[in-house]
Amino acid sequence: MSTTSPGVSGVAARYAAALFDLAEERKELDIVADNLAAIRGMLAESADLRRLVTSPVIRREAQAAAIGAVLERAGTGDLVQRFVGTVARNRRLFALDDMCAAYRDLLAARRNELTAEVTTAQPLTEAQRAALEDELRGAMGAKIAIDARVDEGILGGMIVKIGSRMVDSSLQTKLQRLEFSLKGTA
């Protein structure tokens, strides 16, 4: 869902930095991080929610009310609800996913962590997540925070991205490579 245009990333970085400062002041860095991770999960799972935050035709008041109701029902904290309300009133909901990611990156930098974006076909169990963190910590020589996503389209295996490094051991990619190699022999 994350966009990559420079304008969006600039907006996202500014809003994330402001939220980070507020969360740090209130000593709620982890609570806010958990809330934002939940928001990213909801955005990834719900096409309707993605349409709500990206639609330019929905009035700002309606967007703010709708996203406020969603966040209240999800049990997010007051700081995050007020933050997202401000984002909605400023017509910046289109960058909400990027703001959540930028906040996560700020928190990881503060903690001297690397963030691993891990995509799997099925959700990771806690045991799998812990084992993966241990493996990545050993390989990278740094503390690792995992940003797990589910994409059933990869069929199996996983894709791990840390910074500019990526390891794609997904079944989808393996099948594509096999198909390509078979075309070369025909």
LODREN-945862 format. One line per field, with one value per atom (N, C-alpha, C): residue in one letter; atom name; x negated, y negated, z. Coordinates in steps of 0.001 Angstrom, whole numbers, m for minus. Each point is the difference from the previous one (the first is absolute). Example, Ala and Ser with C-alpha at 12.3 -4.5 7.8 and 13.67 -1.06 7.14 Angstrom:
! residues 2
resn = [A / A / A / S / S / S]
name = [N / CA / C / N / CA / C]
u = [m13190 / 890 / m900 / 350 / m820 / 770]
v = [5690 / m1190 / m1200 / m1050 / m1190 / m1090]
w = [7800 / 0 / 0 / m720 / 60 / 730]
//
This chain:
! residues 186
resn = [M / M / M / S / S / S / T / T / T / T / T / T / S / S / S / P / P / P / G / G / G / V / V / V / S / S / S / G / G / G / V / V / V / A / A / A / A / A / A / R / R / R / Y / Y / Y / A / A / A / A / A / A / A / A / A / L / L / L / F / F / F / D / D / D / L / L / L / A / A / A / E / E / E / E / E / E / R / R / R / K / K / K / E / E / E / L / L / L / D / D / D / I / I / I / V / V / V / A / A / A / D / D / D / N / N / N / L / L / L / A / A / A / A / A / A / I / I / I / R / R / R / G / G / G / M / M / M / L / L / L / A / A / A / E / E / E / S / S / S / A / A / A / D / D / D / L / L / L / R / R / R / R / R / R / L / L / L / V / V / V / T / T / T / S / S / S / P / P / P / V / V / V / I / I / I / R / R / R / R / R / R / E / E / E / A / A / A / Q / Q / Q / A / A / A / A / A / A / A / A / A / I / I / I / G / G / G / A / A / A / V / V / V / L / L / L / E / E / E / R / R / R / A / A / A / G / G / G / T / T / T / G / G / G / D / D / D / L / L / L / V / V / V / Q / Q / Q / R / R / R / F / F / F / V / V / V / G / G / G / T / T / T / V / V / V / A / A / A / R / R / R / N / N / N / R / R / R / R / R / R / L / L / L / F / F / F / A / A / A / L / L / L / D / D / D / D / D / D / M / M / M / C / C / C / A / A / A / A / A / A / Y / Y / Y / R / R / R / D / D / D / L / L / L / L / L / L / A / A / A / A / A / A / R / R / R / R / R / R / N / N / N / E / E / E / L / L / L / T / T / T / A / A / A / E / E / E / V / V / V / T / T / T / T / T / T / A / A / A / Q / Q / Q / P / P / P / L / L / L / T / T / T / E / E / E / A / A / A / Q / Q / Q / R / R / R / A / A / A / A / A / A / L / L / L / E / E / E / D / D / D / E / E / E / L / L / L / R / R / R / G / G / G / A / A / A / M / M / M / G / G / G / A / A / A / K / K / K / I / I / I / A / A / A / I / I / I / D / D / D / A / A / A / R / R / R / V / V / V / D / D / D / E / E / E / G / G / G / I / I / I / L / L / L / G / G / G / G / G / G / M / M / M / I / I / I / V / V / V / K / K / K / I / I / I / G / G / G / S / S / S / R / R / R / M / M / M / V / V / V / D / D / D / S / S / S / S / S / S / L / L / L / Q / Q / Q / T / T / T / K / K / K / L / L / L / Q / Q / Q / R / R / R / L / L / L / E / E / E / F / F / F / S / S / S / L / L / L / K / K / K / G / G / G / T / T / T / A / A / A]
name = [N / CA / C / N / CA / C / N / CA / C / N / CA / C / N / CA / C / N / CA / C / N / CA / C / N / CA / C / N / CA / C / N / CA / C / N / CA / C / N / CA / C / N / CA / C / N / CA / C / N / CA / C / N / CA / C / N / CA / C / N / CA / C / N / CA / C / N / CA / C / N / CA / C / N / CA / C / N / CA / C / N / CA / C / N / CA / C / N / CA / C / N / CA / C / N / CA / C / N / CA / C / N / CA / C / N / CA / C / N / CA / C / N / CA / C / N / CA / C / N / CA / C / N / CA / C / N / CA / C / N / CA / C / N / CA / C / N / CA / C / N / CA / C / N / CA / C / N / CA / C / N / CA / C / N / CA / C / N / CA / C / N / CA / C / N / CA / C / N / CA / C / N / CA / C / N / CA / C / N / CA / C / N / CA / C / N / CA / C / N / CA / C / N / CA / C / N / CA / C / N / CA / C / N / CA / C / N / CA / C / N / CA / C / N / CA / C / N / CA / C / N / CA / C / N / CA / C / N / CA / C / N / CA / C / N / CA / C / N / CA / C / N / CA / C / N / CA / C / N / CA / C / N / CA / C / N / CA / C / N / CA / C / N / CA / C / N / CA / C / N / CA / C / N / CA / C / N / CA / C / N / CA / C / N / CA / C / N / CA / C / N / CA / C / N / CA / C / N / CA / C / N / CA / C / N / CA / C / N / CA / C / N / CA / C / N / CA / C / N / CA / C / N / CA / C / N / CA / C / N / CA / C / N / CA / C / N / CA / C / N / CA / C / N / CA / C / N / CA / C / N / CA / C / N / CA / C / N / CA / C / N / CA / C / N / CA / C / N / CA / C / N / CA / C / N / CA / C / N / CA / C / N / CA / C / N / CA / C / N / CA / C / N / CA / C / N / CA / C / N / CA / C / N / CA / C / N / CA / C / N / CA / C / N / CA / C / N / CA / C / N / CA / C / N / CA / C / N / CA / C / N / CA / C / N / CA / C / N / CA / C / N / CA / C / N / CA / C / N / CA / C / N / CA / C / N / CA / C / N / CA / C / N / CA / C / N / CA / C / N / CA / C / N / CA / C / N / CA / C / N / CA / C / N / CA / C / N / CA / C / N / CA / C / N / CA / C / N / CA / C / N / CA / C / N / CA / C / N / CA / C / N / CA / C / N / CA / C / N / CA / C / N / CA / C / N / CA / C / N / CA / C / N / CA / C / N / CA / C / N / CA / C / N / CA / C / N / CA / C / N / CA / C / N / CA / C / N / CA / C / N / CA / C / N / CA / C / N / CA / C / N / CA / C / N / CA / C / N / CA / C / N / CA / C / N / CA / C / N / CA / C / N / CA / C / N / CA / C / N / CA / C / N / CA / C / N / CA / C / N / CA / C / N / CA / C / N / CA / C / N / CA / C / N / CA / C / N / CA / C / N / CA / C / N / CA / C / N / CA / C / N / CA / C / N / CA / C / N / CA / C]
u = [m824 / 824 / m867 / m1195 / m884 / m336 / 56 / m344 / m1445 / m555 / m1412 / m282 / 1027 / m273 / m685 / m961 / m743 / 885 / 1071 / 897 / 676 / 447 / 661 / m988 / m1213 / m957 / m412 / m53 / m313 / 1093 / 1255 / 1146 / m6 / m195 / 9 / m1096 / m1177 / m1119 / 277 / 564 / 293 / 1054 / 1072 / 1058 / m509 / m762 / m534 / m932 / m823 / m916 / 777 / 1068 / 825 / 644 / 539 / 598 / m1053 / m1170 / m1076 / m353 / m111 / m315 / 1078 / 1263 / 1093 / m19 / m211 / m26 / m1169 / m1134 / m1172 / 255 / 600 / 321 / 924 / 944 / 972 / m483 / m1195 / m549 / 928 / 485 / 900 / m536 / m1321 / m580 / 471 / m38 / 382 / 1501 / 788 / 1458 / 384 / m569 / 291 / m482 / m1167 / m519 / 944 / 507 / 943 / 1293 / 498 / 1218 / m200 / m1147 / m263 / m189 / m598 / m127 / 1385 / 909 / 1369 / 693 / m226 / 586 / m527 / m1311 / m569 / 611 / 210 / 624 / 1418 / 760 / 1373 / 9 / m924 / m84 / m347 / m891 / m406 / 1145 / 835 / 1063 / 1289 / 256 / 1308 / m76 / 538 / 68 / 920 / 1057 / 914 / m706 / m819 / m733 / m1028 / m657 / m946 / 705 / 1199 / 773 / 377 / 368 / 367 / m1158 / m1192 / m1127 / m593 / 263 / m602 / 975 / 1281 / 984 / 26 / m194 / 71 / 1445 / 968 / 1385 / 759 / m544 / 652 / m380 / 1005 / m253 / m871 / m826 / m936 / 722 / 1170 / 751 / 456 / 459 / 452 / m1182 / m1140 / m1192 / m423 / m52 / m426 / 935 / 1304 / 958 / m130 / m129 / m78 / m1275 / m1137 / m1260 / m36 / 608 / 87 / 783 / 1109 / 810 / m752 / m718 / m784 / m1070 / m712 / m1083 / 523 / 1141 / 584 / 407 / 614 / 426 / m1215 / m1102 / m1219 / m730 / 392 / m608 / m1323 / m229 / m1245 / 47 / m1174 / m122 / 448 / 207 / 470 / m953 / m1298 / m971 / 83 / 75 / 75 / 1330 / 1085 / 1299 / 4 / m551 / m46 / m938 / m1122 / m947 / 660 / 645 / 637 / 1154 / 703 / 1040 / m570 / m1149 / m666 / m438 / m539 / m416 / 1203 / 1134 / 1212 / 475 / 32 / 451 / m929 / m1269 / m963 / m53 / 912 / 82 / m1300 / m591 / m1243 / 141 / 1226 / 184 / m621 / m136 / m593 / m1413 / m656 / m1371 / m62 / 1137 / 32 / m910 / 35 / m848 / m1479 / m364 / m1384 / m385 / 941 / m263 / m279 / 786 / m201 / m1379 / m382 / m1308 / m1130 / 174 / m1033 / m173 / 1093 / m79 / m787 / 337 / m713 / m1496 / m357 / m1406 / m684 / 700 / m561 / m258 / 949 / m145 / m1150 / m108 / m1094 / m1347 / m82 / m1261 / m355 / 982 / m235 / m570 / 476 / m417 / m1188 / m565 / m1087 / 410 / 1214 / 528 / 40 / m30 / 287 / 1413 / 721 / 1348 / m36 / 508 / 107 / 1457 / 243 / 1336 / 115 / 839 / 131 / 1393 / 30 / 1263 / 99 / 1096 / 236 / 1400 / 240 / 1305 / 1022 / m473 / 858 / m638 / 806 / m568 / m1045 / m1061 / m1033 / 518 / m349 / 301 / m1031 / 252 / m954 / m1345 / 36 / m1244 / m781 / 699 / m655 / m580 / 739 / m441 / m1271 / m5 / m1166 / m1214 / 208 / m1103 / m551 / 887 / m423 / m781 / 477 / m720 / m1406 / m121 / m1314 / m919 / 511 / m802 / m459 / 937 / m335 / m968 / 180 / m921 / m1408 / m124 / m1304 / m603 / 833 / m495 / m364 / 759 / m207 / m857 / m148 / m800 / 646 / 1326 / 712 / 1365 / 594 / 1349 / 962 / 961 / 923 / 1432 / 730 / 1444 / 664 / 949 / 660 / 1322 / 166 / 1254 / 583 / 881 / 529 / 1243 / 55 / 1155 / 374 / 1257 / 483 / 427 / m499 / 391 / 157 / 1230 / 255 / m487 / m229 / m449 / m1402 / m793 / m1351 / 16 / 1160 / 267 / m677 / m1236 / m743 / m1361 / m776 / m1305 / 141 / m1017 / 74 / m907 / 285 / m833 / m438 / m1304 / m544 / m772 / 355 / m686 / m482 / m1310 / m607 / m808 / 483 / m675 / 24 / m1170 / m69 / m218 / m107 / m195 / 1339 / 123 / 1226 / m328 / 661 / m103 / 1414 / 197 / 1314 / m42 / 520 / 65 / 1449 / 819 / 1412 / 195 / 1018 / 329 / 394 / 665 / 382 / m1234 / m1032 / m1218 / m709 / m43 / m641 / 719 / 1324 / 764 / m237 / m101 / m273 / m1375 / m986 / m1345 / m3 / 720 / 92 / 675 / 1094 / 696 / m933 / m751 / m913 / m1098 / m543 / m1045 / 512 / 1251 / 578 / 268 / 347 / 213 / m1304 / m1112 / m1304 / m410 / 541 / m382 / 948 / 1110 / 1005 / m325]
v = [1179 / m1179 / m1241 / 106 / m1140 / m597 / m1338 / m669 / m429 / m355 / m345 / m1376 / m795 / m1308 / m893 / m823 / m845 / m938 / m526 / m894 / 690 / 1225 / 757 / 334 / 421 / 375 / m1205 / m1198 / m1204 / m332 / 93 / m230 / 1036 / 1260 / 1083 / m192 / m376 / m178 / m1129 / m1101 / m1131 / 368 / 624 / 403 / 1057 / 967 / 1046 / m592 / m959 / m637 / m744 / m678 / m708 / 984 / 1103 / 1015 / 623 / 259 / 588 / m903 / m1304 / m942 / 16 / 10 / 53 / 1303 / 1102 / 1306 / 81 / m542 / 14 / m855 / m1160 / m895 / 678 / 791 / 696 / 1381 / 380 / 1325 / 1115 / m169 / 971 / 509 / 25 / 408 / 1380 / 966 / 1369 / 138 / m685 / 61 / m549 / m1141 / m605 / 919 / 589 / 920 / 1178 / 561 / 1115 / m434 / m1185 / m519 / m210 / m572 / m256 / 1298 / 1002 / 1314 / 595 / m194 / 494 / m732 / m1302 / m771 / 496 / 240 / 522 / 1352 / 830 / 1298 / m142 / m933 / m227 / m532 / m893 / m530 / 1098 / 894 / 1090 / 980 / 200 / 998 / m503 / m1303 / m504 / m960 / 452 / m861 / m1195 / 204 / m1100 / m1085 / 404 / m975 / m736 / 724 / m656 / m1026 / 357 / m956 / m1222 / 215 / m1111 / m986 / 507 / m905 / m610 / 593 / m527 / m767 / 77 / m624 / m1520 / m717 / m1464 / m519 / 858 / m458 / 53 / 709 / 59 / m1264 / m691 / m1232 / 275 / m960 / 169 / 324 / m600 / 272 / 1459 / 486 / 1389 / 958 / m338 / 834 / 39 / m1165 / m82 / 795 / m122 / 732 / 1505 / 411 / 1432 / 619 / m646 / 575 / m50 / m1036 / m83 / 1160 / 343 / 1130 / 1315 / 155 / 1223 / 130 / m1082 / 51 / 191 / m610 / 196 / 1445 / 567 / 1402 / 935 / m386 / 821 / m153 / m992 / m169 / m742 / m826 / m771 / m1075 / m432 / m983 / m1390 / m839 / m1365 / m801 / 114 / m771 / 347 / 1277 / 430 / m417 / 118 / m419 / m1494 / m797 / m1444 / m332 / 705 / m203 / 289 / 1153 / 382 / m956 / m471 / m1000 / m1275 / m429 / m1183 / 258 / 1171 / 378 / m49 / 504 / m8 / m1426 / m822 / m1386 / m782 / 378 / m660 / 630 / 958 / 686 / 725 / 652 / 730 / 1490 / 496 / 1431 / 886 / m514 / 786 / 461 / m699 / 337 / 720 / 454 / 608 / 1224 / 879 / 1195 / m402 / m981 / m476 / m651 / m692 / m604 / 1073 / 1062 / 1112 / 630 / 200 / 584 / m935 / m1302 / m970 / m44 / 103 / 45 / 1236 / 1149 / 1238 / m157 / m649 / m212 / m924 / m1042 / m906 / 744 / 818 / 760 / 1006 / 651 / 956 / m706 / m1170 / m758 / m408 / m403 / m387 / 1167 / 1182 / 1198 / 718 / m575 / 642 / 1374 / 68 / 1228 / m121 / 1138 / 75 / 545 / m462 / 505 / 971 / 1185 / 1021 / 67 / m285 / 155 / 1440 / 760 / 1429 / 267 / 579 / 349 / 1516 / 533 / 1442 / 275 / 1233 / 376 / 172 / 326 / 165 / m762 / m425 / m729 / 837 / m671 / 674 / 307 / 1175 / 294 / m731 / m89 / m669 / 725 / 1333 / 775 / m279 / m42 / m295 / m1413 / m933 / m1396 / m114 / 666 / m42 / 647 / 1133 / 681 / m853 / m644 / m867 / m1206 / m597 / m1117 / 427 / 1176 / 505 / 198 / 611 / 236 / m1318 / m938 / m1283 / m804 / 67 / m682 / 544 / 1312 / 617 / m381 / m29 / m318 / m1471 / m877 / m1433 / m626 / 708 / m538 / m1199 / m76 / m1111 / 496 / m768 / 308 / m181 / 887 / 10 / m174 / m887 / m132 / 535 / 893 / 616 / m694 / m413 / m555 / 1087 / 822 / 1166 / m369 / 530 / m177 / 1346 / 136 / 1229 / m303 / 801 / m96 / 1422 / 452 / 1378 / 264 / m1061 / 137 / 569 / m32 / 564 / 1514 / 564 / 1440 / 699 / m324 / 623 / m654 / 407 / m611 / m1390 / m840 / m1371 / m913 / m1292 / m1051 / m862 / m186 / m803 / m1163 / m1206 / m1191 / m801 / m266 / m838 / m1061 / m1233 / m1072 / 292 / m4 / 258 / 1483 / 821 / 1447 / 715 / 962 / 778 / 1449 / 900 / 1426 / 479 / 512 / 465 / 1507 / 704 / 1467 / 447 / m860 / 338 / 1063 / 780 / 1048 / m622 / m1132 / m693 / m333 / m551 / m358 / 1241 / 1045 / 1243 / 579 / m39 / 496 / m864 / m1317 / m884 / 290 / 237 / 325 / 1324 / 981 / 1291 / m146 / m744 / m236 / m678 / m982 / m711 / 934 / 836 / 919 / 1061 / 422 / 993 / m610 / m1260 / m661 / m61 / m101 / m83 / 1329 / 1120 / 1314 / 513 / m650 / 505 / m359]
w = [0 / 0 / 0 / 469 / 130 / m1358 / m53 / m1232 / 68 / m1162 / m17 / m567 / m291 / m579 / 1025 / m439 / 926 / 809 / m595 / 724 / 1160 / m238 / 1058 / 1095 / m364 / 1032 / 830 / m607 / 758 / 993 / m453 / 878 / 1114 / m372 / 982 / 1038 / m434 / 926 / 986 / m477 / 894 / 1029 / m438 / 933 / 986 / m508 / 875 / 1050 / m396 / 955 / 1078 / m388 / 985 / 976 / m521 / 866 / 899 / m548 / 783 / 1186 / m261 / 1079 / 1080 / m403 / 971 / 798 / m690 / 672 / 976 / m396 / 883 / 1238 / m203 / 1103 / 1008 / m505 / 859 / 441 / m453 / 302 / m486 / m1239 / m612 / m1334 / m161 / m1290 / m433 / 916 / m357 / m227 / 815 / m160 / m1369 / m358 / m1297 / m1126 / 160 / m1025 / m205 / 1090 / m111 / m688 / 363 / m628 / m1493 / m380 / m1417 / m773 / 628 / m645 / m244 / 964 / m171 / m1151 / m104 / m1099 / m1338 / m83 / m1247 / m346 / 1006 / m231 / m525 / 594 / m463 / m1432 / m315 / m1363 / m999 / 406 / m893 / m240 / 1013 / m95 / m626 / 73 / m401 / m1189 / m1115 / m1186 / 256 / 783 / 321 / 805 / 956 / 798 / m857 / m898 / m915 / m874 / m485 / m804 / 834 / 1248 / 877 / 153 / 239 / 268 / m1265 / m1151 / m1233 / m883 / 277 / m873 / 155 / m1105 / 64 / m29 / m271 / m114 / 1320 / 985 / 1312 / 765 / 526 / 743 / 1224 / 354 / 1113 / 1297 / 225 / 1236 / 36 / m1153 / m84 / 172 / m620 / 169 / 1466 / 623 / 1401 / 906 / m227 / 825 / m209 / m1250 / m301 / 555 / m240 / 497 / 1525 / 577 / 1460 / 584 / m639 / 465 / m130 / m1095 / m209 / 1084 / 263 / 991 / 1411 / 303 / 1329 / 196 / m1024 / 79 / 112 / m656 / 49 / 1335 / 794 / 1320 / m8 / m1011 / m21 / 1085 / 405 / 1064 / m427 / 1002 / m224 / m874 / 239 / m775 / m1483 / m318 / m1394 / m616 / 744 / m530 / m316 / 894 / m241 / m1166 / m74 / m1091 / m1342 / m113 / m1264 / m318 / 1024 / m217 / m610 / 504 / m562 / m1431 / m245 / m1356 / m944 / 456 / m829 / m253 / 1027 / m174 / m928 / m49 / m886 / m1387 / m266 / m1296 / m357 / 969 / m215 / 276 / 85 / 273 / m1072 / m1206 / m1080 / 358 / 925 / 388 / 1345 / 519 / 1337 / 113 / m974 / 51 / 28 / m815 / m19 / 1330 / 618 / 1304 / 1039 / m33 / 930 / m210 / m1255 / m310 / 418 / m225 / 379 / 1514 / 738 / 1470 / 437 / m605 / 319 / m259 / m1098 / m333 / 1007 / 430 / 1015 / 1310 / 398 / 1240 / m113 / m1144 / m211 / 41 / m603 / 17 / 1422 / 767 / 1391 / 802 / m296 / 742 / m632 / m1048 / m743 / m521 / m493 / m581 / m1515 / m646 / m1423 / m137 / m984 / m234 / m1168 / 251 / m1043 / m436 / m1277 / m556 / m484 / 669 / m283 / m560 / m1195 / m638 / m78 / 513 / m18 / m552 / m384 / m526 / 1115 / 1196 / 1172 / 1156 / 963 / 1142 / 734 / 461 / 778 / 1398 / 509 / 1400 / 861 / 1277 / 891 / m6 / m47 / m31 / m1286 / m1135 / m1276 / m3 / 552 / 53 / 856 / 1158 / 890 / m664 / m664 / m680 / m1137 / m733 / m1099 / 536 / 1088 / 622 / 408 / 605 / 419 / m1199 / m1065 / m1202 / m626 / m119 / m615 / 877 / 1308 / 912 / m174 / m120 / m222 / m1344 / m1028 / m1344 / m153 / 621 / m183 / 1100 / 1114 / 1094 / 672 / m28 / 623 / 471 / 880 / 460 / m1169 / m126 / m1130 / 490 / m666 / 200 / m1258 / 164 / m1148 / m288 / m1257 / m504 / m894 / 580 / m711 / m803 / m1210 / m877 / m582 / m336 / m609 / m1427 / m940 / m1407 / m507 / m88 / m424 / m1415 / m767 / m1376 / m140 / 1070 / m115 / 172 / 358 / 76 / 1168 / 308 / 1085 / 111 / 980 / 202 / 568 / m223 / 506 / m789 / 141 / m563 / 1170 / 152 / 1091 / m609 / 428 / m482 / 1206 / 26 / 1033 / m725 / 80 / m727 / m1480 / m627 / m1445 / m311 / 1025 / m208 / m8 / m920 / m70 / m328 / 708 / m281 / m288 / m1206 / m427 / m160 / 991 / m78 / m131 / m610 / m144 / m1077 / 189 / m961 / m1349 / 41 / m1226 / m844 / 617 / m728 / m516 / 806 / m450 / m1207 / 19 / m1149 / m1231 / 185 / m1136 / m591 / 847 / m493 / m748 / 525 / m659 / m1363 / m44 / m1259 / m1009 / 435 / m879 / m511 / 892 / m436 / m959 / 199 / m903 / m1382 / m53 / m1289 / m792 / 713 / m662 / m618 / 457 / m514 / m1067 / m181 / m956 / m1417]
//
